[in-house]
């Protein structure tokens, strides 16, 4: 999702992540509730700041991406179960 920087791990190369690839467009993320809470926090940071950092990278990249998400469960139920961050849901 965030791309990789060369040398981040064995065999890692500079590779653009989904946010970079969607620059200026729309990124659809399905089953948001299936994302680990740690990744949901990283997603929230991208939404708030518009900045991503590749795995193993030291630089930050500004991105301009519209994000649309979907879930395979009721959002309020996901909030109650603790599998969706409250700050990612408004409705």
C-alpha positions in Angstrom: 0.0 0.0 0.0 2.8 2.4 0.8 5.6 1.1 -1.5 9.1 0.1 -0.7 12.5 1.7 -0.7 15.6 -0.1 -2.1 17.4 -1.9 0.6 14.5 -1.9 3.1 14.8 -5.7 3.2 16.5 -8.4 1.2 15.5 -8.0 -2.5 13.6 -4.7 -1.9 13.6 -2.3 -4.8 12.2 1.2 -5.1 8.5 0.6 -5.8 5.6 3.0 -5.8 2.7 2.1 -3.4 -1.0 2.3 -4.2 -1.2 5.9 -3.0 1.6 7.0 -5.4 0.1 5.0 -8.3 -3.3 6.7 -7.7 -1.8 10.2 -7.7 -4.4 12.7 -8.9 -7.1 10.0 -9.0 -9.2 7.7 -6.8 -8.2 4.7 -4.7 -10.8 2.2 -3.8 -10.1 0.2 -0.6 -12.5 -2.7 -0.1 -13.2 -4.4 3.3 -11.6 -1.6 5.3 -12.6 -3.4 8.5 -10.2 -6.2 7.5 -7.2 -3.9 7.8 -5.2 -4.2 11.0 -5.8 -1.3 13.4 -2.1 -0.3 12.9 -2.7 0.0 9.1 -5.9 1.9 9.7 -3.9 4.4 11.8 -1.4 4.8 8.9 -4.3 5.3 6.5 -5.8 8.0 8.8 -2.4 9.8 8.7 -2.5 9.8 4.9 -6.0 11.1 4.9 -5.1 13.9 7.4 -1.7 14.9 6.0 -1.6 13.7 2.4 1.9 12.3 3.1 3.2 8.7 2.7 6.5 7.1 3.5 7.7 4.0 1.7 8.6 1.0 3.8 12.2 1.4 4.6 12.3 4.9 3.2 13.4 8.0 5.0 11.7 10.6 2.8 8.1 11.6 2.8 6.0 11.9 -0.4 3.1 14.3 -0.8 0.1 12.6 -2.4 -3.2 13.9 -3.8 -5.6 11.0 -3.8 -9.3 10.6 -3.2 -10.1 7.5 -1.2 -13.3 5.6 -1.3 -13.8 2.6 1.1 -16.3 -0.2 1.5 -16.9 -2.8 4.2 -18.5 -6.2 4.2 -20.1 -5.6 7.6 -22.2 -2.9 9.3 -19.8 0.0 10.2 -21.5 0.6 13.6 -21.1 -3.1 14.4 -17.4 -3.0 13.4 -16.9 0.0 15.7 -18.5 -1.9 18.6 -16.3 -4.9 18.0 -13.2 -2.7 17.9 -12.2 -3.7 14.4 -12.7 -0.2 12.9 -11.2 3.0 14.3 -13.7 5.5 15.4 -11.7 8.4 13.8 -12.0 6.7 10.4 -15.8 6.5 10.5 -18.2 9.5 10.3 -21.8 8.9 9.7 
